[in-house]
Amino acid sequence: MNSIAKNGTPMEILEAALKKEHAAHDFYSEVREHAKVESVRLLAEELCDEEMRHVRLIEEHIVRLRRG
């Protein structure tokens, strides 16, 4: 387990999670763009959308945390 996950503040943990979700979204976006197999492209598109839902969820938690 990463040290931020173990010892980080809630904000540090959420910011780290947000970076990972953005990285996952970027990965699936690239797969979607370059996939030669339709089923792989469709799966990558679905996963890309899922990562964006995660991004929005984490961003909502960050806003709530900042508000106190």
C-alpha positions as CSV (number, residue, x, y, z in Angstrom):
1,M,0.0,0.0,0.0
2,N,1.2,3.4,-0.9
3,S,2.3,5.8,1.9
4,I,-0.3,8.4,1.0
5,A,-3.1,5.8,1.3
6,K,-1.7,4.8,4.7
7,N,-0.6,8.2,6.1
8,G,-2.1,10.9,4.0
9,T,-4.7,13.4,4.9
10,P,-8.1,12.9,3.5
11,M,-7.4,15.6,0.9
12,E,-4.1,14.1,-0.1
13,I,-5.8,10.7,-0.5
14,L,-8.6,12.2,-2.7
15,E,-6.1,14.1,-4.8
16,A,-4.0,11.0,-5.3
17,A,-7.1,9.0,-6.3
18,L,-8.1,11.8,-8.7
19,K,-4.8,11.6,-10.5
20,K,-5.1,7.8,-10.8
21,E,-8.6,8.1,-12.2
22,H,-7.5,10.7,-14.8
23,A,-4.6,8.4,-15.7
24,A,-7.0,5.5,-16.1
25,H,-9.3,7.6,-18.2
26,D,-6.4,8.7,-20.5
27,F,-5.3,5.0,-20.9
28,Y,-8.8,3.9,-21.9
29,S,-9.2,6.9,-24.2
30,E,-6.0,5.9,-26.0
31,V,-7.1,2.3,-26.2
32,R,-10.5,3.4,-27.6
33,E,-8.8,5.5,-30.3
34,H,-6.4,2.8,-31.4
35,A,-8.4,-0.4,-30.9
36,K,-8.7,-2.5,-34.1
37,V,-11.2,-4.9,-32.6
38,E,-14.7,-3.4,-32.2
39,S,-15.5,-5.3,-28.9
40,V,-12.2,-3.9,-27.4
41,R,-13.1,-0.4,-28.6
42,L,-16.6,-0.6,-27.1
43,L,-15.2,-1.9,-23.8
44,A,-12.6,0.8,-23.6
45,E,-15.4,3.4,-24.3
46,E,-17.4,2.0,-21.4
47,L,-14.4,2.0,-19.1
48,C,-13.5,5.5,-20.1
49,D,-17.0,6.6,-19.2
50,E,-16.8,4.8,-15.9
51,E,-13.5,6.5,-15.0
52,M,-15.1,9.9,-15.7
53,R,-17.9,9.0,-13.2
54,H,-15.2,8.2,-10.7
55,V,-13.5,11.6,-11.4
56,R,-16.8,13.4,-10.8
57,L,-17.4,11.5,-7.6
58,I,-14.0,12.3,-6.2
59,E,-14.3,15.9,-7.2
60,E,-17.6,16.1,-5.4
61,H,-15.9,14.7,-2.3
62,I,-13.1,17.2,-2.6
63,V,-15.5,20.1,-2.8
64,R,-17.4,18.8,0.3
65,L,-14.1,18.3,2.2
66,R,-13.0,21.9,1.4
67,R,-16.4,23.2,2.6
68,G,-15.9,21.4,5.9
